[in-house]
Structures are given as structure tokens and as C-alpha cells.
């Protein structure tokens, strides 16, 4: 990770300008934030992430990269793992109530968070907090929070109004969520809070909660949301359109190659470290149509894979993609898994081979037409697959292959 200390005066102005403009949707209050960044005060910059899934993805990386910008200027980044708020569920942008996670699920999801976050920020220099440290331990404080906002104010939220119109419930627990997130800002004494555009109302509530408790209000920096591989919806694990930070180089590269051409520039701007000059050139090439978008996408894939793996792995992933998908060939090496049972339901087989993490995910893959056995697409989630001592090719999506069989008899 490149290091830029607060004493690096020749670069500080340019770095502040980049922090305030690149990958930024809006800032509240920009003039004040710019003034304090130019000054000598060491800011406490907060980002909260609820562990609703075990995987972080490029959508999370957009705001984490902005957190890194603050860290490189010498400010203290405070990463809050919302192990308590994950049990409530953030209602922002949700068309229905989120399922409530158990403590065990949250613990499992949190397990690899810091290793994933560490691909972007310097975790050793960050302050890592879990909001269960203060939320839920003092009923009095929680009840005090309820005084901060009115039911009228909560009811004005567009996402709540939409659900009420559809006859869907909005729980009081969900209504409390923005206040809980705002209380995090009080507890860690945040000067700045970061979040995506869907978090704006929650972050504004943070200012209101700080004001109620007699604190100076935090500035807010909002980053854009990034669409997933389908190009139509916000990147999300639940929608199956995400590019995970833990994805293998080949899987990450292949997913990037699947994004619509219209997203190429946005991904370069938000997901890579390309400089301003390079971004201008990419924009010109896309506008002039002098270069095949596929060439730019190959470059994009290499740059992103290099960031989360390394240059050699990125080059190898590119070569494999060209060989397997452009030339319609199978990978040179396909792993083999030997299973004990002879007959499996397709969803059971996907879980047993590790090609899907759960039966629900396996069902989703089958329903979406992403599963082939022996080169033939499987669309029936209850289809029985009969294995033999000969290898059977199992394919999930365009990039994942595995051969399976039962043990061969001993001679």
C-alpha cells in the first residue's frame, strides 16, 4: 500500500483534491471538510459495515478505497463492524423486511472481514470496533435514542412509504436502525462518516444524534453505488451479481469480463487506481469507438485482479479467459472430486462438491440456468444425477469446472 504521511506537503493538496472529487457523489458540508483537511487536525473517519454476508465485494471496495484516501493523509480511520446492527437489518433501499440473523451467522460472516478489508486499508493502523460493545448493553441509552427522532420523520422515508403502500410491514426495530447507526458516531466521536448513496438518510441521522448529545456534527462523504455484473442493479450477494474480494483470480477476471460495456468507465474510475490522465484516455477511446470495448475490458480485468491478487495471477487469469472462453476450450486442468454416493439431487451435488455454499444458493444457480452436467443444462432443482466410476463434468456459470465420480473398484 502506498504511504502518504501528513508531512508529505508537496502531494497533500493534490491528494485532498482527489479525495474530495474522485468517486464522490456528494459531501455534507464540503467547505468545512475541505478546511479541516487542509489544516493540521487528525480526523476520526468512520465507516460501518454490517456483516450480513461472509463476502465483501467491489461495491464495498468503492467506499473502502475512499477510507484509504483519508488514511493516507494520516487521519485515523475507524471501521465499525456492525455485529449488533446486523441483527436488526438496515432497511435502506429494501423492498421488504430483512431476515434477522442469528449471533452464530453473524460470527461466521465476520470471520474473514478484516483479511478482506486489509486488501485495501492498513488494518494495523485502523481502529476496529464492534458496535455490540455499546449497543444493547444499556437499555437506558437505547431508550434515550428514541427521543432523537419523531415517528413523522421516520415515516417520511421513501423506502418505508413504498412498503406500506404495498401492504408490507415496517417493524419498529427497522425504524430504530438509523438511530443505532447514528449512536455509533457518538460513541467513536466521528468527525467524518462515509457511506454509499443508499446510506444518506442514515448518515444524516448520525448528525442529528450527535447534535442531541451535544457533540459537533460529523461531515458526510457519500460515494456512488456500483452496478453488478448484470448492469441493472446495485452489486449485491443476494442478487448474485457481485464480484467478491475473495474470488479466485480466474473467477474475478471472468466476472469483470461479463459486465456491460456501458460500465467499463465507471469500473475504471471507482474500482482501479488508474490516474486522471489514464481515465481521460479511456473515456476518449470509449466515446470515439476507436478501440474494441473487449480490449479495454481485458485491461480492466487485469488491473482489478492485480489489486486483489498480483500481476502474475492477473496475467494468467487473462490468458485462461482468452483460451477457455474466446476459443471455447475447456481449461487445461480441471480438478477432480471423488464422492461416496452414487445418486445426488443436483442441489445436493453442488453443495457436496463445494460448487455452491448452500442448497438455497444451489437452487438459485439451477433456476437461473447456470448449471451444466456433462455439458447439458440442468433446470430442474430436484433432478437426480447418477455418478459412475467415469468422470462427469460439472460446470457452474461460465468459469467454474469440476469433474466428479465415485471410487473405482480396487483390482
Secondary structure in CASP SS format (residue, H / E / C, confidence):
PFRMAT SS
TARGET T0000
AUTHOR 0000-0000-0000
METHOD secondary structure of the structure
MODEL  1
X C 1.00
X C 1.00
X C 1.00
X C 1.00
X C 1.00
X C 1.00
X C 1.00
X C 1.00
X H 1.00
X H 1.00
X H 1.00
X H 1.00
X H 1.00
X H 1.00
X H 1.00
X H 1.00
X H 1.00
X H 1.00
X H 1.00
X H 1.00
X H 1.00
X C 1.00
X C 1.00
X C 1.00
X C 1.00
X E 1.00
X E 1.00
X E 1.00
X C 1.00
X H 1.00
X H 1.00
X H 1.00
X H 1.00
X H 1.00
X H 1.00
X H 1.00
X H 1.00
X H 1.00
X C 1.00
X C 1.00
X C 1.00
X C 1.00
X C 1.00
X E 1.00
X E 1.00
X E 1.00
X E 1.00
X E 1.00
X E 1.00
X C 1.00
X C 1.00
X C 1.00
X C 1.00
X C 1.00
X C 1.00
X C 1.00
X E 1.00
X H 1.00
X H 1.00
X H 1.00
X H 1.00
X H 1.00
X H 1.00
X H 1.00
X H 1.00
X H 1.00
X H 1.00
X H 1.00
X H 1.00
X H 1.00
X H 1.00
X H 1.00
X C 1.00
X C 1.00
X C 1.00
X E 1.00
X E 1.00
X E 1.00
X E 1.00
X E 1.00
X E 1.00
X C 1.00
X C 1.00
X C 1.00
X H 1.00
X H 1.00
X H 1.00
X C 1.00
X C 1.00
X C 1.00
X C 1.00
X C 1.00
X C 1.00
X C 1.00
X C 1.00
X C 1.00
X C 1.00
X C 1.00
X C 1.00
X C 1.00
X C 1.00
X C 1.00
X H 1.00
X H 1.00
X H 1.00
X H 1.00
X H 1.00
X H 1.00
X H 1.00
X H 1.00
X C 1.00
X C 1.00
X H 1.00
X H 1.00
X H 1.00
X H 1.00
X H 1.00
X C 1.00
X C 1.00
X C 1.00
X C 1.00
X C 1.00
X H 1.00
X H 1.00
X H 1.00
X C 1.00
X E 1.00
X E 1.00
X E 1.00
X E 1.00
X H 1.00
X H 1.00
X H 1.00
X C 1.00
X C 1.00
X C 1.00
X C 1.00
X C 1.00
X H 1.00
X H 1.00
X H 1.00
X H 1.00
X H 1.00
X H 1.00
X H 1.00
X H 1.00
X C 1.00
X C 1.00
X C 1.00
X C 1.00
X H 1.00
X H 1.00
X H 1.00
X H 1.00
X H 1.00
X C 1.00
X C 1.00
X H 1.00
X H 1.00
X H 1.00
X H 1.00
X H 1.00
X H 1.00
X H 1.00
X H 1.00
X C 1.00
X C 1.00
X C 1.00
X C 1.00
X C 1.00
X C 1.00
X H 1.00
X H 1.00
X H 1.00
X H 1.00
X H 1.00
X H 1.00
X H 1.00
X H 1.00
X H 1.00
X H 1.00
X H 1.00
X H 1.00
X H 1.00
X H 1.00
X H 1.00
X H 1.00
X C 1.00
X C 1.00
X C 1.00
X C 1.00
X E 1.00
X E 1.00
X E 1.00
X E 1.00
X E 1.00
X H 1.00
X H 1.00
X H 1.00
X H 1.00
X H 1.00
X H 1.00
X H 1.00
X H 1.00
X H 1.00
X H 1.00
X H 1.00
X H 1.00
X H 1.00
X H 1.00
X H 1.00
X H 1.00
X C 1.00
X C 1.00
X C 1.00
X C 1.00
X C 1.00
X C 1.00
X E 1.00
X E 1.00
X E 1.00
X E 1.00
X E 1.00
X C 1.00
X C 1.00
X C 1.00
X E 1.00
X C 1.00
X C 1.00
X C 1.00
X C 1.00
X C 1.00
X C 1.00
X E 1.00
X C 1.00
X C 1.00
X C 1.00
X C 1.00
X C 1.00
X C 1.00
X C 1.00
X C 1.00
X C 1.00
X E 1.00
X C 1.00
X C 1.00
X C 1.00
X C 1.00
X H 1.00
X H 1.00
X H 1.00
X H 1.00
X H 1.00
X H 1.00
X H 1.00
X H 1.00
X H 1.00
X C 1.00
X C 1.00
X C 1.00
X H 1.00
X H 1.00
X H 1.00
X H 1.00
X H 1.00
X H 1.00
X H 1.00
X H 1.00
X H 1.00
X H 1.00
X H 1.00
X C 1.00
X C 1.00
X C 1.00
X C 1.00
X H 1.00
X H 1.00
X H 1.00
X H 1.00
X H 1.00
X H 1.00
X H 1.00
X H 1.00
X H 1.00
X H 1.00
X H 1.00
X H 1.00
X H 1.00
X C 1.00
X C 1.00
X C 1.00
X C 1.00
X H 1.00
X H 1.00
X H 1.00
X H 1.00
X H 1.00
X H 1.00
X H 1.00
X H 1.00
X H 1.00
X H 1.00
X H 1.00
X H 1.00
X H 1.00
X H 1.00
X H 1.00
X H 1.00
X C 1.00
X C 1.00
X H 1.00
X H 1.00
X H 1.00
X H 1.00
X H 1.00
X H 1.00
X H 1.00
X H 1.00
X H 1.00
X H 1.00
X H 1.00
X H 1.00
X H 1.00
X H 1.00
X H 1.00
X H 1.00
X C 1.00
X C 1.00
X C 1.00
X C 1.00
X C 1.00
X C 1.00
X C 1.00
X C 1.00
X C 1.00
X E 1.00
X E 1.00
X E 1.00
X E 1.00
X C 1.00
X C 1.00
X C 1.00
X E 1.00
X E 1.00
X E 1.00
X H 1.00
X H 1.00
X H 1.00
X H 1.00
X H 1.00
X H 1.00
X H 1.00
X C 1.00
X C 1.00
X C 1.00
X C 1.00
X C 1.00
X C 1.00
X H 1.00
X H 1.00
X H 1.00
X H 1.00
X H 1.00
X H 1.00
X H 1.00
X H 1.00
X H 1.00
X C 1.00
X C 1.00
X C 1.00
X E 1.00
X E 1.00
X E 1.00
X C 1.00
X C 1.00
X E 1.00
X E 1.00
X C 1.00
X C 1.00
X C 1.00
X C 1.00
X C 1.00
X C 1.00
X E 1.00
X E 1.00
X E 1.00
X C 1.00
X C 1.00
X C 1.00
X C 1.00
X C 1.00
X E 1.00
X E 1.00
X E 1.00
X E 1.00
X E 1.00
X C 1.00
X C 1.00
X C 1.00
X E 1.00
X E 1.00
X E 1.00
X E 1.00
X E 1.00
X E 1.00
X E 1.00
X C 1.00
X C 1.00
X C 1.00
X C 1.00
X C 1.00
END
